[in-house]
Amino acid sequence: MASRYVVVGGGIVGLATAYRLTVDRPGASVTVLEKEPRVAAHQTGHNSGVIHAGVYYTPGSLKARLSRVGSRSMVEFCERHGIPVRVCGKLIVATDGSEMPRLRALHERAEANGLPVRLISPGEAKEYEPHVAAVGALRVESTGIVDYGKVSERLAALVEGAGGEVRRGVRVTGIREEGGSVLVGTTHGTVRADALVNCAGLHADRIARLAGARPPARIIPFRGEYYELRPERRDLVAGLIYPVPDPQFPFLGVHLTRMIDGSVHAGPNAVLALAREGYSWGRISPRDIADYGTYPGLWRLARRHFGYGLTEVRRSLSRNRFAASLARLVPEVTEADLVRTGAGVRAQAITPRGDLVDDFLIVERRRQVHVLNAPSPAATSSLEIARHIVKLLPA
């Protein structure tokens, strides 16, 4: 009898995994369970659409290896399936001399990851971005842009075209093993499978606990808020302009991104969300707050980085502060140039010690694989994460 697989989560990682199963294991039964009425409803559909080259990640880590290969496979997938994609490159800019040591260290890391990068002068930076302010910059050629929502829709169509199911509007209510199978209870009946893959993103740790696993980290939601430049000011940005990141944090700092539709997005910042799906200050979940508000890891993290967190909250509440951060990169950007647009929520795994889980975190159990930390660059790497997961599953 053909093997049966259930994937929980219809974001890009879950859909890529289901697609890879249909390719690598033809004849298998593949079912995706997505609680929302559409795919890519949360992290996948709210990100900045960047195909990351793999500059920032520790050499040898899953992030480094899978994003380097994943950036190429994502571009190839889009070109093969007629999805608009553009490899435009990006600039990471130092805006004062104190940032140059970090920029040079980033250059060394990128070279260790085998990426096509080079340090360039302020004059060369202006050839790419005429309005940028920089004392030095790192040019990353292999960065691109795409609409990951469209990629996800195509993956869902491919799964269904191969005979798989993508069940939308179906919430998982229970998971247990019985007689060599995994029984997944849902709001629309029970699904029996030989193996389960948990790609539930913002709820991945809860699904893992529901399945009897003991996650080594807790998902903490951080909201990233975006503005966009008014149409008449889009000419200030030709491609992608990033600051030199602070290595203490997984967040890259507010940056400017020309999207695949030609709009220019600014952001995101990073503030603790008041719900796992808290896309605004007004979205509050007492259950979620109780879940992570009593978690020792969050309080330990907060004590270490209180000043950073306060800065992010102030920037969230002040368009003027947000504009000032952007003006460090492009001095001509003003508060009047910004229009608030959507927000995303990042599912960040944090250990009980208060450490941010820096790499992808994938935990195996018998007949189960749980993806417990897959923030950026997970969308970039999704096709390669899927290959990695499928190799862990029983045939």
C-alpha positions, -999 to 999 in steps of 0.1 A, spaced: 0 0 0 12 35 -8 25 56 21 3 83 35 16 117 46 0 146 64 15 180 64 2 205 89 4 241 76 -2 256 42 26 281 43 54 279 18 75 253 37 45 230 42 35 233 6 70 228 -7 73 197 14 40 183 1 52 191 -35 85 174 -29 67 143 -16 46 141 -48 78 143 -68 100 120 -49 74 95 -38 50 91 -67 18 73 -58 20 84 -21 -11 99 -5 -3 135 5 -26 158 25 -20 193 36 -41 207 64 -44 245 65 -66 262 91 -72 293 71 -94 295 40 -64 302 18 -27 292 17 2 315 27 -21 334 50 5 342 77 43 344 76 46 335 39 20 361 28 33 389 49 70 390 43 91 413 21 95 390 -8 133 389 -8 152 359 -21 181 360 4 216 350 -8 228 337 26 251 365 37 242 366 74 243 330 84 269 310 103 290 290 78 280 254 78 246 260 94 214 248 79 204 284 71 237 291 53 237 258 33 200 258 24 197 295 16 227 294 -8 212 265 -27 176 276 -21 181 311 -37 191 294 -70 163 267 -69 137 293 -60 147 314 -91 147 283 -113 113 272 -100 98 307 -107 112 309 -142 100 274 -150 65 281 -138 61 317 -151 62 334 -118 77 370 -120 111 370 -103 141 393 -105 177 389 -94 185 425 -87 212 423 -60 214 444 -29 235 468 -10 244 465 27 256 499 37 277 513 65 265 548 73 294 557 96 329 545 103 320 526 134 301 501 113 329 493 89 344 465 111 311 448 111 307 452 74 341 437 68 332 408 91 300 403 71 320 402 39 343 375 53 313 355 64 296 358 30 328 347 13 330 317 36 295 309 25 307 309 -11 286 339 -22 294 365 -50 300 396 -29 324 425 -29 332 455 -7 327 487 -27 334 524 -21 308 551 -15 312 562 -51 305 527 -64 275 524 -40 260 555 -56 263 539 -90 238 513 -78 218 535 -55 222 573 -64 204 585 -32 222 563 -7 244 575 21 274 552 27 310 553 39 313 518 25 290 490 12 288 453 5 273 444 -29 255 411 -29 247 401 -65 225 370 -60 197 386 -39 164 387 -57 127 395 -52 95 376 -58 59 373 -45 60 342 -22 22 342 -21 22 334 -58 49 307 -53 27 291 -26 -4 291 -48 16 274 -76 29 248 -52 -6 241 -40 -18 237 -76 11 213 -83 3 192 -52 -34 190 -62 -25 183 -99 -4 153 -87 -33 139 -68 -26 153 -34 -50 173 -13 -47 208 1 -76 211 26 -82 247 35 -102 258 65 -94 227 84 -80 230 119 -60 203 137 -76 194 171 -56 163 182 -28 140 172 -21 104 184 -4 73 172 -23 41 169 -14 8 153 16 21 134 -3 51 121 -6 88 130 -42 98 136 -48 135 131 -81 148 144 -94 179 127 -126 201 126 -136 180 95 -129 145 107 -98 123 113 -70 118 88 -49 86 91 -13 88 79 20 69 81 39 100 89 33 136 100 51 168 91 45 198 113 50 231 94 26 251 114 48 282 117 34 305 145 17 274 161 44 248 154 53 243 191 17 238 200 12 212 173 43 195 185 30 193 220 -3 181 207 16 153 190 33 143 222 67 160 215 86 182 240 98 212 220 132 225 231 121 261 225 89 282 226 75 302 197 75 339 205 57 362 180 75 394 169 55 418 147 73 436 119 55 467 106 60 482 72 56 515 55 59 521 17 71 551 -2 46 572 -19 45 565 -57 61 598 -66 91 590 -43 98 555 -54 127 568 -75 147 572 -43 153 534 -43 165 513 -73 167 479 -56 174 468 -20 192 488 6 200 473 40 218 485 71 247 466 87 229 443 111 236 440 148 249 404 152 232 401 186 198 399 170 182 379 142 164 410 129 182 428 101 170 464 109 146 485 89 155 485 52 142 496 18 130 470 -7 117 476 -43 91 449 -46 84 428 -77 53 450 -84 75 482 -84 64 495 -50 91 503 -24 85 489 11 103 502 42 108 481 73 102 459 92 108 468 128 105 441 155 81 444 184 67 417 207 32 409 193 3 406 217 -10 375 199 6 349 177 -13 364 148 -11 399 162 -7 421 131 -16 453 150 -14 466 186 -52 461 188 -50 424 181 -47 408 216 -49 372 226 -51 365 264 -43 329 258 -11 337 238 0 363 262 -4 338 291 15 312 270 46 333 265 42 358 294 49 330 318 78 316 298 111 321 316 130 323 283 112 355 272 119 373 305 156 364 303 157 376 268 139 409 277 163 416 306 193 413 283 179 434 255 155 458 272 170 489 256 168 474 221 132 464 226 122 499 239 138 515 208 117 492 186 85 500 204 92 538 201 98 533 164 65 514 161 46 542 176 63 571 158 64 575 120 89 602 125 113 578 143 107 552 115 115 578 89 147 588 108 160 553 107 154 551 69 170 585 64 203 570 77 203 550 46 187 574 22 188 610 36 161 623 13 134 601 29 111 621 51 81 613 73 58 628 46 71 601 21 58 572 41 24 555 40 17 527 65 10 494 49 8 458 62 26 440 90 40 405 94 45 383 124 77 363 128 76 330 146 109 332 166 119 302 187 135 311 221 151 286 245 143 284 282 177 301 288 165 332 268 186 325 237 172 332 202 174 300 182 196 312 154 193 282 129 164 263 115 152 239 141 138 206 129 131 178 154 125 142 145 103 117 163 91 83 152 67 89 122 69 127 129 90 156 118 85 190 135 98 223 119 101 244 151 121 274 139 118 285 103 119 323 101 137 342 73 153 329 51 128 300 52 108 312 22 140 315 2 151 281 13 117 264 12 123 241 -17 156 229 -1 141 226 34 115 204 18 142 181 3 158 179 37 125 170 55 115 144 29 148 125 35 139 123 72 105 106 65 99 69 63 92 56 28 
